[in-house]
Amino acid sequence: MAQGLFILRPSAIGDLILTLPALAALRSAFSQHRFVLVARADCLALLAACGIVDETLAADDARLASLFLPQADLSPALLLLLADTSHAALWLRAPLAATVAENLARCGVAQVLCADPLLPPSRHAADHLLDTLAPLGIA
C-alpha cells in the first residue's frame, strides 16, 4: 500500500481554490503518495472534481475529532485512518496547528508541515501558499 499524505485545509471555498496550485505542487513532489485532504464539507465536491487528491474528508468527520484536542486519547478510528500516513501538511493558525501536529506525530506521522494560512498583504495568496511548502523541498 502507498504511503499517505494527510492535508488539512478547512477554509472557505475561495481560500481553498487559492490552495490548488500548492496542492498540485504537493502532488508532483509526492506522486506515489495517497492524498487525503480534509476540508469543509461544502468544498468536498470541488476537491473531488479537481482530481488532485485521492480521498476527501469533511473537517467535522467524527474520526478526526480527537485530532483537534490537546493531549487527547487518540481514537482507534483515527489511528486506522492514519495508519500508512508518512507526511502531513497543515494550513492552520496557531495554537490549533501545534495541537494537530502533536497528535499526528503521536499517530506515527513522520513529517508534519505546519503553515500559517494568514496571507501577507504584499504577496498573491497562491504564491504565499506555495512558499509555505519550502520545508518539504518544494520551490
N, C-alpha and C positions, 0 to 999 in steps of 0.2 A: 504494500500500500504506500502511496506517495506521502511525503511529509506535508504537513499543513501550514498554512499561513492564515492567521486569525487577524482580521481587520475590524476595527471598531471606529465607526464614524456616524454617531447618532445625531445628525444635524438636519436642518431643514433642506428641502429639495434643491434650492438654489446653491447652497454651500456644497451639497453632495455632487451636483453637476460640476462645480469647480474642482472637485477632487478627482474627477475622471482621468485627467492626464497623469496624476500621481498613481492612480490605480493601474493604469496602462504601463507605467514605468515599473511598478512592482511586478506586474505580470511578466514583463520582459526579463527582469532580473531573476525572478523565481518561477521560471516557466514550468518546472517539474513539480511545483507545489500545488496542493489542493487549496484553493482560495475560499475561505468562509468569511463573508462580510456581514457585520452586524450594523443595522441602520434602523431608522424609524420605520414602522410598519407601512406608512403611506408612501415610502420610497422604494419598497422592495421590487415592485413590478418594473420600474425603470432600470434598476440594477440588473435584474434578470435579463431584460431585453438587450442590455449593452454587451452581454457575453464576456465580460472581463472576469467575473467571479464564477466559481463553481456552485456555490451554495449561498443563500442569503438567510439571515435570521432577523426577526424583529428584536429590537433592543429590549422589549418587555417580555421576551420569551422566558418562561419560568425556569428553564435550565440555566439561565445566566444570572439569576438573582443573587446567588452568593458571591459572584464575581465582584459586585459593587459594594460589598460590606467589609469594613476593616476587620482583619483577623477572623473572618467567618469560617465556620465549618464548611468546607467545600463539598457541594452536593455530589453524590455519585453520578448524577446525570451530567453535571459539568465536567467532571473528570473523564467520563466516557467521551463526551463531545470533543475534548481537547487532547485525547489520548495520543494522537500522532502529530500534534502541532509542535513545530520546532521554532517558529517565528511568529511575532505579533507586531502589528503597527496600530498604535492608538492615537487618534486625534481627539484628545480630551484636555480639558483645563485641570490644573492642579486645584485641590488635592485629590480629586477623584482619579486622575491619571495614575498617581502613585499607588493608590489602593488597588486599582485594577492590575497594574504592573506587578505588584507584590503577589497578588492572588494568582496571576498567570504563572509567575515563577514557581509558586507552590504547586501548581498543576503540572509542572515539568516543562514549561515552555522555556527553551534555552536563551533566546534573544528577544527582548521586548523593546521596541522603539516607542517612546512617548514623545509626541509632538504637540505643542500648543497650537490649536487651530486659530487663535486670535490673529487676525490679519493686520499686518502693518499698513499704514495709510500710503506708504511710498512704493509699494510693490503690488503687482497684479496678484490676486488671490491664488490663481492656479500656479503661478511661479513660486509663490511662497510655499504652497503645499508640496510642490516638487522639491524645493530646497530642504524641507524637513526630512527628506529621505537620505540625505548625505551620510549620516552614520551607518547606513547599510551599503555604502559604496555606490549609490545611485546619484549620478550627476545630472 
